[in-house]
Amino acid sequence: MKTKTPATGRAHMRLLTPRSLRLLPLLPAIATLLLLGLVLWANQRIVARDLAQRAHYRVL
């Protein structure tokens, strides 16, 4: 899209970026949140399995 500035009269291009490119700076934050979620999910599974084993051995 070309627009003219009133002061100089020069035409300059305004870059139209797709939404995906505008969200590109958020990629590290999104990746960090996904990794954190994966670590928390794995930790919860490990803790639950450990508690189940301890309960089983306590009964024996």
Legacy VTK file of the C-alpha trace (Angstrom):
# vtk DataFile Version 3.0
C-alpha trace
ASCII
DATASET POLYDATA
POINTS 60 float
0.000 0.000 0.000
1.539 3.324 -1.018
0.870 6.423 0.981
2.104 9.948 0.451
3.307 12.041 3.299
1.852 15.550 3.231
5.129 17.263 4.188
7.482 15.815 1.594
5.190 14.321 -1.006
7.431 11.263 -1.251
5.749 7.920 -1.613
6.847 5.205 0.726
5.807 1.625 1.105
4.117 0.451 4.234
4.950 -3.169 4.734
1.940 -5.349 5.294
3.052 -8.310 7.334
0.996 -11.433 7.797
-0.222 -12.213 11.288
2.222 -15.119 11.572
5.188 -12.800 11.062
3.856 -10.331 13.607
3.694 -13.157 16.174
7.250 -14.296 15.428
8.793 -12.352 18.360
6.515 -14.332 20.702
7.932 -17.661 19.534
10.594 -17.987 22.286
8.011 -17.266 24.989
5.546 -19.764 23.515
8.260 -22.417 23.229
9.300 -21.783 26.838
5.724 -22.178 28.073
5.280 -25.403 26.114
8.529 -26.788 27.514
7.527 -25.798 31.043
4.175 -27.537 30.584
5.911 -30.685 29.352
8.293 -30.701 32.325
5.449 -30.193 34.805
3.389 -32.962 33.187
6.332 -35.400 33.248
7.143 -34.485 36.852
3.542 -35.098 37.913
3.610 -38.558 36.313
6.910 -39.459 37.997
5.700 -38.277 41.412
2.392 -40.130 41.045
4.191 -43.357 40.112
6.611 -42.975 43.014
3.762 -42.409 45.481
1.936 -45.474 44.147
5.061 -47.613 44.596
5.592 -46.335 48.136
1.976 -47.073 49.014
2.334 -50.571 47.569
5.506 -51.313 49.565
3.978 -49.869 52.715
1.101 -52.371 52.476
3.528 -55.296 52.128
LINES 1 61
60 0 1 2 3 4 5 6 7 8 9 10 11 12 13 14 15 16 17 18 19 20 21 22 23 24 25 26 27 28 29 30 31 32 33 34 35 36 37 38 39 40 41 42 43 44 45 46 47 48 49 50 51 52 53 54 55 56 57 58 59
